[in-house]
Amino acid sequence: MSVQVTTLPNGFRIVSEHMPGLQSATVGIWIEAGARHEAEDQNGVAHFLEHMAFKGTARRSALQIAEEIEDVGGYINAYTSREMTAYYARILKPDVALALDVLADIVLNPAFEAREIEVERGVILQEIGQALDTPDDIIFDWLQETAYPSQPIGRSILGPSARVSGFAEGDLRRFVGDHYGPGQMILAAAGAVDHDALVRMAEGLFGHLAAKPVRPADAARFHNGERREDRSLEQAHFALALEAPDYRSEDFYTSQVFANALGGGMSSRLFQRLREDRGLCYTVFAQSGAYFDTGMITIYAGTGADEVGELAELTIDELKRAAEDMSDAEVARACAQMKAGLLMGLESPSSRAERLAKLLSIWGRVPDLSEAIARIDAVNTAGVRAHAQGLLGQSSMALALYGPIARAPRLLHLSERLAA
């Protein structure tokens, strides 16, 4: 399997990987513009824009967009993250050109009709309401906001209902004008694709776009803080965050291994101590996420009102203990899980196309898979312990609690327990 990259004169990038034996392909447009690129009065507009792309163009109605892809058995979708917006389709080999034409149309020529804006506004407000009614979803937005207060990266992707209720066509077109330039776009494809053919299609569809300056996102700054929302729920939801390395940090994989060993599976420390040994929760996990200039290790658990205090304190104890006596076996297991997850994910053309786009955005190139494997293999127990001690020594934590949390300790108490 070979990765090929081409950049058009206007900065538009094409990256593809042919996967022999496949009769299907995933093709998509990844745009380096997400929630963290919004001004405060724009919060939620990137996600609103993603929705509106499917509501019709100058050439196609919303129904025609869906029919053209589904008539050939394909699938089309999109998502918005804090750093990117993606529009993609999964189709059979003969329909790659059709899919790319539809994707280019919805990205470059959205109609933004007033009636459709109102219809989709209602849909998004329902989506926001659903998120607010889902404690183990909304708590992560609150944790993000607590860790990065008054910053674009700390705001929710969906945006607040009051803001979304006021968006108009001009708001959508302003964000497109500021952030949807060819230099912010990546055409990524994997599966039954031909790179040269993709480049020719991209030249015809995107080559005419004028280059425009890139507007960088505000730098992220992690803060201590806590948010407590006492509600009458069945469970108390506990989420704790530590600042972690960004994508390009030398410690990126070390942080991933530490989080995986701490709470990445049934054999992890948190799962064994909190669930198996003490029966304090049903769900508990730790994960390490990264952005261009920061990262965050997140620990989450759902527990009872009477157990939340013990669970919080034991979580801090396990963090400290892991930094002191993480074993060779735990590190080896976490590395094996990471490599298996990476390799298994690459069996899907959709996962592979997404990976190509993200790596090209981060590094300006697509590092060979062997580089990632080598960096995982280079992680050792001493390095994991040292990294964990550094994370805990910085004394920066964010805490979010939701539900019957009267017995939950304050962040100050947890910080003192960590330092003791």
N, C-alpha and C positions, 0 to 999 in steps of 0.2 A: 504494500500500500504506500503510495507516494503523495506527499502534500505539495501543492503548487500554489504560488502566490504571484499575483500580478496587480500592479497599481496603475490606474489610468492617469493621464496628465493632470486631471483636476483633483486628484487625491483619492478617488474612489478605489477601494480595494476589493479584490476577488481572491478568495482562498477556497481550495477544494481538495478533496481526497477521494480518489476512485477506490471502491471496495469491490474486488473481483467476486463474481458469483451472485451478486445482488441484482434483482430486477426492479428495485425501487430506489428512491432517492429522497433526501430531505434538502430543500433549498430555502434559504431565508435571507432577510435583510436585517442585520444587527446595527443599531444606531447608538452611538456613544452619547446618549442623552436619557437620563432617568430622573427620578425624584430629587436627587441631590443637585441637579442642574436648575431647579426651579427657584425663582425668587419667592419670598414669603407669600406675596399675594397671588402666586401661581400654584401653590401647593395642591397637587392633585391633577394639574393640567396635563402632565405627561401621560398619566393613565387614562384620562378622559380622551386624549388624542388617539391613543391606541384603540379605544372602543370605536371612535368615530371613523377610523380607517375602513371599517367593514360596513359603514352605513351608506356607501355609494360614492361614485366618482363621476367625472364628466362623461365617461364612457359606459359605466356599469351601474346598475341599481344594486342595493344591498342583496336582493334575491339573486341577481345575476352573478355576483361575486361568489356566493355560496354554490350556486348551480354549476358554474363552469368548473370548479374544482371537484365537486361531488359527482358530477356526471361522468367523470373518468375514474371514480372510486377513490379520489384523494381526500385529504384532510388539511384544513387551513386553520391557523390559530395565531395568537400573539400573547405577549406578556410584557409587563413593565417591572423593572427592578429599580433599585436606587441608583444604578450607574448605567443601565442600558435599557433600550426598548427593542423588542424583537418581533418580527413578522415572518412567519415561516409556513411551509407547506410540505406535506409528505405525499409523494405521487409515484406513479410508475415511470420507468425510463422514458417511454415515448412522450410523456407529458411534462418534461422538465421545462421546455420553452413556454408552454402555456402557464405553468405555475409562476415562472419568473415574470411573465408579462402581467399577470394579475397582481403579484406582489408589488411590482414597480408602480402600477396604476394606483393602488390604494395608498402607497407611501407618498407618491409625488402629486397625485391629483385628487385628494379627498374633496368632496363637494361641500361639506359642512352646511347642509341645508338646515334652516331654522327649525323646521318640524322635527327633523331627525335628531338635532341637538337636544330638543326637549324630551323626546322619547328616550334617548340614551341617558340623559340626566337622571330620569326616573330609575332606569336600570342600575346606574352606579350608586344612587342613593340607597337602593335596596341592598346592593352589595356592601355598602358601608354599614347599614343596619345589621346585616347578617354577621359581619365581622365583630361588631360591638356585642352581639348576642352569643359570641363564641369565645369564652374566657381564655382557652388555651391557644387562641389566635391573637386576640387583642393585647394580651399581656406582653407579647414580643414587640409590638409597636410602642407600648409604654416603656419597656426596657430600653429600646433604641432612643426614644426621646429623652429618657433620664440620663443615659450615657452621653448623649450629644445634644444638650439643651440649646435651644435658640440657634440651631444650625440646620441647613438644608438636609444633611445626612441623617439628622435625628427625626425629621418629620415623616409622617406616614405616607406610603405610596398612594393610597386612595385619596388622601386629603380629607379635611373636615367637611361635614355636610354643608355648613354655612358657606364655605368657599365654593364648593362644587355647585351649589345652587345658583351662583352668580356668574358662572362662566358663559361667555358668548363667543361667537365666531371669531371676533378680533383677538381674544385671548389664545385661541387655538392657533391661529395663523401667526401670531407673534412668536409663540414657542417654536413653531416649525421654521420660521424665518431666522431665528437665532441659532437653532441647533440641528437642523436637518440639512446641513451642507454635505457635499460629496466626501469631504475629508473626515466626516463623522460617521460615514456609512461603510459597512463591510458586507459584501455578498459572500456567504459561506454555504457550501454544499458538500454533501457526502453521499456515497452510495454509487448508483449507476449513473455517474456523471462524467462528462468530458470537459476538461479545463479549457481548452482552446475554444470550444463552442460556447462555454459560459462567458468567456472574455468577449467574444464577438457580440453576444446578446447584451452584455453589460454596456459595451460601447454604444450600442444603439439606444438603450433605454436610459442610461445614466451619464453617458459621455458628454452630453450637451450642458450639464449643470455647471454653473460658475462656482469656482472655489470661493470659500468664505472663511473668515477668521474663526478659529476655535475659541469658544468661551469656556475657560477652565472652571471647574467647580471650586467652591470655597474649601479651604483646607479643614480637615476634621480635627477636633480637639476633644478627647475623652475626659469626662468629669466624674467625680464621686456624686452620688445622689440616690434618692429613693422615692418611689411613688407607692402609696398605699391606698387601695380602694376597698373599703369594707362593705361587702354586700352579702345578702342572704343567699348563698349558693351551697350546693352539696359539698364542694371541695374548696380548699384554699390553694390557690395557684401561686407557686414560688418560682421566680426567675432571677438569676444572679449573673452578672457579667463582669469580666475582667478584660482590660485592653490587651489585644494580641497583635502579632505582626501583620503587616500588609502583604499583598500578593508577592511583591518583589523582594521581601526581606529574606536574608540568609536563614532566618529561624522559622520560615513559613512552615516547612514540613515537620520541624521539631514540635511546633505548637499543635499541628494537626495530630501528630502521634500522641502527645500528652493528653489532649482532649479525648481522643479515641480510647486510650487506656483508662482514663478517668470515668468516662460514661458513654462509650460508644457501642456497647452491646451487652448481652446477658452475662458475659464473663467479666465485665468492667467493675471497677471498685464501687462506684455509686450504686449500680444495680444490685450487686451482691450485698452491700452493707445496708442500704436503705430499704430495698424490697425483700430480698431473700432472707437476710438475717433478722431484720427488725419489723418487716411487714408494714412499713410506714406509707407505702404508696403503690400504685399500680404502674404509673408511667414515671420514668426518670431517665434523663439523658444529659450528656454534655457534648457540645460541638464547637468547632473553631471555624468562624467565618472571616472572610477577608475582603477588603476594598483596596482601592489604589493607594491609599495613604494611611490606612488604619486597619484594625481587625478587632474581633471580639470573640472571646470564649464565653459561651452561654451555657448555663446549667439550669435545667427546668425539672420541676416535679409537681405533681398534684397530690394533695394529701388532705387529711381531715382537720377540722378546726382545733381539735385537742392535740394533734400530732405535729402541727406546723412548726412549733418552737423547737422540738427535738430534731425534726428533719433539717431545719436551717442550721442548727449547731453541728449536727453530724456531717453535713455537707462541708462546712468549714474545716472540721477535723480531717475529713478525707482529703481535702485540698492540701492541707499541711503535710499529712502523712505521705501523700503521693510525691510531694517534692523532696521528701527525705529518703524514702525507701522503695521507689519504683523499681521493679525487678527486671532483669534481663528477659525473662519469659513474657512479662507484660508488654514490654517494648516490642519484642519480636512478634507477638500476637497482633498488636496494633498495626505494625508495619505490614504484616501479611493481609490484614483486613483492608488496609488502604490500597494496597496493590491489587487485590482481588476486585475491590469495588471499582477502581479505575479501569481495569482491563475488561470486566464484565460490562461496564457502561459503554465501552467503545464498540461493543457488538451491535449497537443500535446506530443507524445513520443519523438519527435526530440528535442523539447525545454527542456523536462525533462532530456534526456540523456546529453545534453550540460550542463545543470545546475549541474548535478551530477559530471561531469568531472571538471568543474570550481571550485565547492565548495571543492572537494577533493584536488585539486591542491592548493587552497588558505589556507585551514584550516587543511589539513591532515585527515579530516573526513567530513562527510556530515551532517551538523546541521539539526535538524528536522525543517520542515516548520514552526512549531509553534514558533521557536526561531526568525525567520525573522519577523513573524507577531507581536510578542511581542515587538521586537525592534522598529518596525514602530509605534506601538501603544504607545510606551514610549516617542515618540517625542512630545514636547509641544511647545507652542508659545514662551515662554520665552527662551527656548533653541534654537529655530530657530533664533530669533532676536539676541541672543548673538553670535551664530555661524556666522551669516551674518556680524555682526559688526567686528568680528575677521578677517573674510576673507577680508573685505574692509579695515580694519586697517593695514593689512600687506603691502598694496600699491604695490602689485605685479600683473601686468597685461600684457598680450600679445595681440597685435592687428594685424589683417590681413585685408587688403582692396584690392579689385580687381574690375576694371572697370573704369567708369568715376568718379574719386574720387578727383578731384581738390578741391572741397569744403569740403572734409572730414577733420575733425580736427586731429591734431597730438596726439599721445599718451600722451605727456606731458600735453597738454591742458585738456585731459580727466582725467588724474591723478590729476591735480590741482582742477578740478571741483569736483572730488570725495572727495578730502580732505577738500574742502571749507565748 
